[in-house]
Amino acid sequence: MQSSAANPIRGIVLKILSVLVFLVMSTCIKMAGDGMATGEITFYRSFFAIFPILGYLAWRGELKTAFQTKSIWGQITRGFVGVVSMTFSFYGLVRLPLPDAIAINYAMPLFSVIFAAIFLKEVLRIYRITAVIIGLTGVLIISWPKLTLIEHAGSSEAAFGAMALIASATLGAVAMLLVRRLVQTEKSSTIVLYFSLTASVFSLFSIPLGWPPMTMEQQLLLMIAGFCGGLAQILMTESYRYAEVSTIAPFEYTSIVFGLIVSYFLFGDVPEPMMLVGTAIVICAGIFIIYRESRLGLERKAMRKLVTPQG
């Protein structure tokens, strides 16, 4: 299939649709997840995501080559790190209000900047360092009220939930670095497919820890969550075919607006002022990093034109 022509509006619409479908996924997990094993949730989320992904690959005519990989151990490593990150994420999601879980997860790109400097030796300039520090301060503002409750009976679940989400964001950032290495030799569709497959297999190892029996309603909710996870991944992938990353990425933050609405009407959660302040700080830091990356990309492109012989 030929590459898509630039169409920023279509890209933005697809990105927002992906955010909404991911929100449906999270909402289904939160509705079904109370009292369930996180490994069980992870399995359903991963396994039922495979079906829309396979349909998408068949539609693009890429199904025959989707399983071809030059780095099977890279795929497995990325899958293991990703599934542990996902498990922590679901643990926190069922124990915290939906907007809080979404906001803490915004720390992932901030951690990825730090890890890229440590492991990939990327140069950190003062602008990005400042943005990361400010962003992590925002995450601390969101998390601190929960973390300080750890000594109080009945409140420890919120504290552990916040810590689990921070751990999820940290491991998610590591997974992002692994994906950056994989994309040098692998197709995006192959990476997505192998992640769902490996996550499904790895999550089965949690069965000995106990998978409590589910009701039909819980099973249906988790099946929908898994399907939505795969569909949202497809929509997100398609969005980047029509516009630059710097154009699309800021719309990820619409998830907090939708999350606040859904959380209020479905779960009766009223956002705390500290949570809103911290979220605003994290979003501003994230958008600034995206803006700086966009500017640096334009500067590098201009430099390449200057040094490329003409004619």
BELRA-V441493 format. One record per residue. RES is the residue in one small letter. PHI is phi in degrees with one decimal (none if undefined). OMEGA is omega in degrees with one decimal (NA if undefined). D_FIRST is the distance of its C-alpha to the first C-alpha in whole Angstrom. Layout:
res->RES phi->PHI omega->OMEGA d_first->D_FIRST
res->RES phi->PHI omega->OMEGA d_first->D_FIRST
//
This chain:
res->m phi->none omega->-176.2 d_first->0
res->q phi->-74.0 omega->179.5 d_first->4
res->s phi->-66.0 omega->-176.4 d_first->7
res->s phi->-78.7 omega->177.1 d_first->9
res->a phi->-73.9 omega->179.5 d_first->12
res->a phi->-62.0 omega->179.1 d_first->15
res->n phi->-154.5 omega->-173.8 d_first->17
res->p phi->-56.0 omega->-178.7 d_first->20
res->i phi->-63.0 omega->178.0 d_first->21
res->r phi->-63.1 omega->178.3 d_first->18
res->g phi->-60.8 omega->179.9 d_first->18
res->i phi->-65.4 omega->179.3 d_first->21
res->v phi->-62.0 omega->178.9 d_first->21
res->l phi->-64.1 omega->178.4 d_first->19
res->k phi->-63.6 omega->179.8 d_first->21
res->i phi->-64.8 omega->175.4 d_first->24
res->l phi->-61.1 omega->178.4 d_first->23
res->s phi->-63.7 omega->177.5 d_first->22
res->v phi->-61.4 omega->-179.5 d_first->25
res->l phi->-64.3 omega->-178.7 d_first->27
res->v phi->-70.6 omega->173.8 d_first->25
res->f phi->-60.4 omega->178.7 d_first->26
res->l phi->-66.2 omega->174.7 d_first->30
res->v phi->-59.8 omega->177.5 d_first->30
res->m phi->-57.3 omega->-178.6 d_first->29
res->s phi->-62.4 omega->-179.8 d_first->32
res->t phi->-64.5 omega->177.7 d_first->34
res->c phi->-61.8 omega->179.4 d_first->34
res->i phi->-64.8 omega->-179.4 d_first->35
res->k phi->-66.0 omega->179.0 d_first->38
res->m phi->-70.1 omega->-175.8 d_first->39
res->a phi->-96.1 omega->-163.3 d_first->39
res->g phi->-80.7 omega->-176.2 d_first->40
res->d phi->-64.2 omega->178.4 d_first->43
res->g phi->84.6 omega->-178.9 d_first->45
res->m phi->-97.5 omega->175.9 d_first->42
res->a phi->-73.4 omega->-178.7 d_first->41
res->t phi->-65.9 omega->176.2 d_first->38
res->g phi->-63.6 omega->178.1 d_first->37
res->e phi->-65.8 omega->177.7 d_first->37
res->i phi->-61.7 omega->-179.0 d_first->35
res->t phi->-61.3 omega->179.2 d_first->33
res->f phi->-61.8 omega->-179.0 d_first->32
res->y phi->-61.8 omega->179.7 d_first->31
res->r phi->-60.8 omega->-175.9 d_first->29
res->s phi->-80.9 omega->-173.4 d_first->27
res->f phi->-66.9 omega->-176.0 d_first->27
res->f phi->-78.7 omega->172.0 d_first->26
res->a phi->-74.7 omega->-176.8 d_first->23
res->i phi->-63.5 omega->-172.0 d_first->21
res->f phi->-66.9 omega->175.6 d_first->21
res->p phi->-65.4 omega->178.7 d_first->19
res->i phi->-66.3 omega->177.9 d_first->17
res->l phi->-63.6 omega->177.7 d_first->16
res->g phi->-62.7 omega->178.5 d_first->15
res->y phi->-64.3 omega->179.7 d_first->12
res->l phi->-66.3 omega->177.1 d_first->11
res->a phi->-64.7 omega->179.5 d_first->12
res->w phi->-63.2 omega->-179.8 d_first->10
res->r phi->-85.6 omega->-179.5 d_first->7
res->g phi->71.7 omega->-175.7 d_first->8
res->e phi->-112.0 omega->-173.3 d_first->9
res->l phi->-65.3 omega->-176.7 d_first->13
res->k phi->-64.8 omega->-176.7 d_first->14
res->t phi->-102.6 omega->-173.4 d_first->14
res->a phi->-64.1 omega->-176.6 d_first->14
res->f phi->-90.3 omega->-179.8 d_first->18
res->q phi->-79.5 omega->-178.8 d_first->18
res->t phi->-136.4 omega->176.9 d_first->20
res->k phi->-97.7 omega->-176.1 d_first->22
res->s phi->-143.3 omega->-177.3 d_first->25
res->i phi->-64.0 omega->179.7 d_first->26
res->w phi->-71.8 omega->174.1 d_first->29
res->g phi->-64.4 omega->177.7 d_first->27
res->q phi->-65.1 omega->-179.0 d_first->25
res->i phi->-66.5 omega->179.0 d_first->28
res->t phi->-62.7 omega->177.9 d_first->30
res->r phi->-61.1 omega->179.3 d_first->27
res->g phi->-65.4 omega->-179.3 d_first->28
res->f phi->-64.9 omega->180.0 d_first->31
res->v phi->-61.9 omega->-179.4 d_first->32
res->g phi->-64.5 omega->-177.6 d_first->29
res->v phi->-71.2 omega->175.6 d_first->31
res->v phi->-66.6 omega->176.6 d_first->34
res->s phi->-60.1 omega->-179.8 d_first->33
res->m phi->-63.5 omega->-179.5 d_first->32
res->t phi->-63.2 omega->175.8 d_first->35
res->f phi->-60.5 omega->-178.6 d_first->37
res->s phi->-61.8 omega->-178.7 d_first->35
res->f phi->-70.4 omega->175.9 d_first->36
res->y phi->-59.9 omega->-179.9 d_first->40
res->g phi->-71.4 omega->-176.1 d_first->40
res->l phi->-61.0 omega->-177.3 d_first->38
res->v phi->-81.0 omega->-177.3 d_first->40
res->r phi->-114.8 omega->179.7 d_first->43
res->l phi->-128.2 omega->171.5 d_first->43
res->p phi->-56.6 omega->-175.8 d_first->42
res->l phi->-54.7 omega->-179.9 d_first->38
res->p phi->-62.2 omega->178.3 d_first->38
res->d phi->-62.8 omega->179.2 d_first->40
res->a phi->-63.1 omega->179.0 d_first->38
res->i phi->-62.6 omega->-175.6 d_first->35
res->a phi->-64.9 omega->179.9 d_first->37
res->i phi->-64.3 omega->178.9 d_first->38
res->n phi->-65.4 omega->176.4 d_first->34
res->y phi->-64.6 omega->178.0 d_first->34
res->a phi->-71.7 omega->-175.0 d_first->35
res->m phi->-55.7 omega->179.1 d_first->32
res->p phi->-64.8 omega->176.7 d_first->31
res->l phi->-68.5 omega->176.9 d_first->35
res->f phi->-63.8 omega->-179.1 d_first->35
res->s phi->-64.4 omega->176.3 d_first->32
res->v phi->-63.2 omega->179.6 d_first->33
res->i phi->-63.8 omega->-177.1 d_first->37
res->f phi->-67.6 omega->177.5 d_first->35
res->a phi->-64.3 omega->177.7 d_first->33
res->a phi->-69.8 omega->-176.9 d_first->36
res->i phi->-75.7 omega->-170.6 d_first->38
res->f phi->-96.3 omega->-178.6 d_first->36
res->l phi->-103.8 omega->177.8 d_first->33
res->k phi->59.0 omega->175.7 d_first->36
res->e phi->-72.3 omega->-177.5 d_first->34
res->v phi->-78.7 omega->176.3 d_first->37
res->l phi->-101.4 omega->175.6 d_first->38
res->r phi->-89.8 omega->-173.2 d_first->39
res->i phi->-59.5 omega->-178.7 d_first->42
res->y phi->-64.5 omega->-178.1 d_first->40
res->r phi->-70.0 omega->177.7 d_first->37
res->i phi->-59.3 omega->179.8 d_first->40
res->t phi->-63.2 omega->-178.9 d_first->42
res->a phi->-63.4 omega->179.8 d_first->39
res->v phi->-65.2 omega->179.7 d_first->39
res->i phi->-61.0 omega->179.5 d_first->43
res->i phi->-64.3 omega->-179.7 d_first->43
res->g phi->-62.5 omega->179.1 d_first->40
res->l phi->-67.7 omega->173.3 d_first->41
res->t phi->-62.1 omega->176.5 d_first->44
res->g phi->-61.5 omega->177.3 d_first->43
res->v phi->-61.7 omega->178.8 d_first->42
res->l phi->-64.4 omega->178.6 d_first->45
res->i phi->-63.0 omega->178.6 d_first->46
res->i phi->-67.9 omega->-171.7 d_first->44
res->s phi->-83.2 omega->-170.1 d_first->45
res->w phi->-55.8 omega->178.8 d_first->49
res->p phi->-58.0 omega->177.9 d_first->50
res->k phi->-77.8 omega->-176.8 d_first->49
res->l phi->-65.4 omega->-178.9 d_first->50
res->t phi->-76.2 omega->179.8 d_first->53
res->l phi->-92.1 omega->-171.4 d_first->54
res->i phi->-62.9 omega->-178.7 d_first->53
res->e phi->-87.7 omega->-177.2 d_first->57
res->h phi->-95.3 omega->179.8 d_first->58
res->a phi->-61.5 omega->178.5 d_first->58
res->g phi->85.1 omega->-178.2 d_first->55
res->s phi->-111.2 omega->-175.7 d_first->53
res->s phi->-67.4 omega->-179.9 d_first->52
res->e phi->-62.4 omega->178.0 d_first->49
res->a phi->-64.4 omega->179.3 d_first->47
res->a phi->-64.6 omega->178.9 d_first->48
res->f phi->-65.6 omega->176.9 d_first->46
res->g phi->-62.8 omega->178.3 d_first->43
res->a phi->-64.2 omega->178.8 d_first->43
res->m phi->-65.2 omega->178.6 d_first->44
res->a phi->-63.7 omega->180.0 d_first->41
res->l phi->-68.5 omega->176.0 d_first->38
res->i phi->-65.9 omega->176.1 d_first->39
res->a phi->-62.9 omega->178.3 d_first->39
res->s phi->-62.7 omega->179.1 d_first->35
res->a phi->-63.7 omega->179.7 d_first->34
res->t phi->-65.0 omega->179.1 d_first->36
res->l phi->-68.6 omega->176.3 d_first->34
res->g phi->-61.8 omega->177.2 d_first->31
res->a phi->-66.5 omega->175.7 d_first->31
res->v phi->-62.5 omega->178.2 d_first->32
res->a phi->-61.1 omega->178.3 d_first->29
res->m phi->-62.2 omega->177.4 d_first->27
res->l phi->-66.2 omega->178.2 d_first->28
res->l phi->-63.9 omega->177.6 d_first->27
res->v phi->-65.3 omega->179.4 d_first->23
res->r phi->-61.2 omega->175.9 d_first->24
res->r phi->-74.7 omega->-177.6 d_first->25
res->l phi->-65.4 omega->-175.8 d_first->22
res->v phi->-66.3 omega->176.9 d_first->19
res->q phi->-70.1 omega->-178.6 d_first->21
res->t phi->-128.1 omega->-173.2 d_first->20
res->e phi->-117.3 omega->173.7 d_first->17
res->k phi->-78.1 omega->179.8 d_first->14
res->s phi->-58.2 omega->-179.1 d_first->15
res->s phi->-62.5 omega->178.5 d_first->14
res->t phi->-66.5 omega->179.4 d_first->16
res->i phi->-62.9 omega->-179.4 d_first->19
res->v phi->-63.0 omega->-178.2 d_first->19
res->l phi->-65.3 omega->-179.4 d_first->19
res->y phi->-64.8 omega->178.5 d_first->22
res->f phi->-64.9 omega->179.5 d_first->23
res->s phi->-62.3 omega->-179.9 d_first->24
res->l phi->-67.1 omega->-177.9 d_first->25
res->t phi->-68.1 omega->178.5 d_first->27
res->a phi->-65.1 omega->177.3 d_first->29
res->s phi->-62.0 omega->-178.7 d_first->29
res->v phi->-68.1 omega->-177.9 d_first->31
res->f phi->-62.3 omega->-178.5 d_first->33
res->s phi->-66.2 omega->178.6 d_first->34
res->l phi->-66.2 omega->179.6 d_first->36
res->f phi->-68.4 omega->178.6 d_first->38
res->s phi->-87.1 omega->-179.5 d_first->40
res->i phi->-57.0 omega->179.1 d_first->41
res->p phi->-59.9 omega->178.1 d_first->45
res->l phi->-77.0 omega->176.6 d_first->45
res->g phi->108.7 omega->172.1 d_first->45
res->w phi->-111.5 omega->-179.6 d_first->43
res->p phi->-64.7 omega->179.4 d_first->45
res->p phi->-62.6 omega->-178.1 d_first->44
res->m phi->-109.8 omega->170.7 d_first->42
res->t phi->-80.2 omega->177.1 d_first->43
res->m phi->-60.9 omega->179.5 d_first->40
res->e phi->-63.6 omega->178.8 d_first->40
res->q phi->-64.5 omega->178.2 d_first->39
res->q phi->-60.5 omega->-179.3 d_first->36
res->l phi->-64.2 omega->179.8 d_first->35
res->l phi->-61.4 omega->-178.6 d_first->34
res->l phi->-73.4 omega->174.8 d_first->33
res->m phi->-65.1 omega->176.9 d_first->30
res->i phi->-63.4 omega->179.6 d_first->29
res->a phi->-59.6 omega->179.7 d_first->29
res->g phi->-63.9 omega->179.1 d_first->27
res->f phi->-60.4 omega->179.4 d_first->24
res->c phi->-64.8 omega->177.4 d_first->25
res->g phi->-60.8 omega->177.5 d_first->24
res->g phi->-67.4 omega->-180.0 d_first->21
res->l phi->-63.3 omega->179.7 d_first->20
res->a phi->-63.7 omega->177.3 d_first->21
res->q phi->-62.7 omega->178.4 d_first->19
res->i phi->-64.8 omega->-179.5 d_first->16
res->l phi->-60.3 omega->179.1 d_first->17
res->m phi->-65.4 omega->178.5 d_first->18
res->t phi->-60.8 omega->179.6 d_first->15
res->e phi->-63.9 omega->-178.0 d_first->13
res->s phi->-60.6 omega->-178.1 d_first->16
res->y phi->-78.5 omega->173.6 d_first->15
res->r phi->-78.8 omega->-172.0 d_first->12
res->y phi->-109.9 omega->-177.7 d_first->14
res->a phi->-155.3 omega->178.9 d_first->17
res->e phi->-67.2 omega->178.4 d_first->19
res->v phi->-57.1 omega->-178.1 d_first->21
res->s phi->-64.3 omega->177.5 d_first->24
res->t phi->-80.2 omega->-173.2 d_first->24
res->i phi->-82.7 omega->-168.4 d_first->22
res->a phi->-55.1 omega->-178.3 d_first->25
res->p phi->-59.0 omega->-178.3 d_first->28
res->f phi->-74.9 omega->170.8 d_first->27
res->e phi->-58.0 omega->-175.4 d_first->27
res->y phi->-76.0 omega->172.1 d_first->31
res->t phi->-66.2 omega->-178.8 d_first->31
res->s phi->-61.1 omega->-178.7 d_first->31
res->i phi->-69.9 omega->178.2 d_first->35
res->v phi->-65.4 omega->178.5 d_first->35
res->f phi->-63.3 omega->-179.9 d_first->34
res->g phi->-63.8 omega->177.8 d_first->35
res->l phi->-62.5 omega->-179.6 d_first->39
res->i phi->-65.7 omega->-178.7 d_first->38
res->v phi->-63.2 omega->-177.5 d_first->37
res->s phi->-63.8 omega->-179.2 d_first->40
res->y phi->-69.8 omega->-174.1 d_first->43
res->f phi->-79.9 omega->-177.9 d_first->42
res->l phi->-91.9 omega->-173.7 d_first->41
res->f phi->-115.9 omega->178.6 d_first->43
res->g phi->70.5 omega->-178.3 d_first->46
res->d phi->-83.1 omega->175.7 d_first->45
res->v phi->-105.5 omega->-176.4 d_first->47
res->p phi->-63.6 omega->176.9 d_first->45
res->e phi->-81.3 omega->179.7 d_first->48
res->p phi->-56.0 omega->-179.6 d_first->48
res->m phi->-63.3 omega->179.2 d_first->48
res->m phi->-64.8 omega->-179.7 d_first->45
res->l phi->-66.5 omega->178.7 d_first->44
res->v phi->-64.3 omega->180.0 d_first->45
res->g phi->-61.4 omega->178.9 d_first->43
res->t phi->-62.9 omega->178.8 d_first->40
res->a phi->-60.2 omega->179.6 d_first->40
res->i phi->-65.7 omega->-179.5 d_first->41
res->v phi->-62.8 omega->-179.2 d_first->38
res->i phi->-63.3 omega->179.4 d_first->36
res->c phi->-60.6 omega->179.2 d_first->37
res->a phi->-64.8 omega->-179.9 d_first->37
res->g phi->-64.7 omega->179.5 d_first->33
res->i phi->-65.7 omega->178.3 d_first->32
res->f phi->-64.9 omega->178.3 d_first->35
res->i phi->-62.9 omega->177.9 d_first->33
res->i phi->-60.6 omega->-179.9 d_first->29
res->y phi->-63.0 omega->-179.4 d_first->31
res->r phi->-64.8 omega->178.6 d_first->33
res->e phi->-62.9 omega->178.1 d_first->29
res->s phi->-63.6 omega->-179.9 d_first->28
res->r phi->-64.5 omega->179.9 d_first->31
res->l phi->-65.1 omega->177.2 d_first->31
res->g phi->-63.4 omega->177.5 d_first->27
res->l phi->-65.4 omega->179.7 d_first->28
res->e phi->-65.7 omega->179.3 d_first->31
res->r phi->-65.4 omega->178.9 d_first->29
res->k phi->-64.7 omega->179.0 d_first->27
res->a phi->-65.4 omega->179.2 d_first->30
res->m phi->-66.2 omega->179.0 d_first->32
res->r phi->-63.3 omega->178.4 d_first->29
res->k phi->-66.1 omega->-178.7 d_first->29
res->l phi->-69.5 omega->-174.8 d_first->33
res->v phi->-96.2 omega->179.3 d_first->33
res->t phi->-84.7 omega->178.5 d_first->30
res->p phi->-59.7 omega->-179.4 d_first->32
res->q phi->-96.2 omega->173.8 d_first->31
res->g phi->91.1 omega->NA d_first->31
//
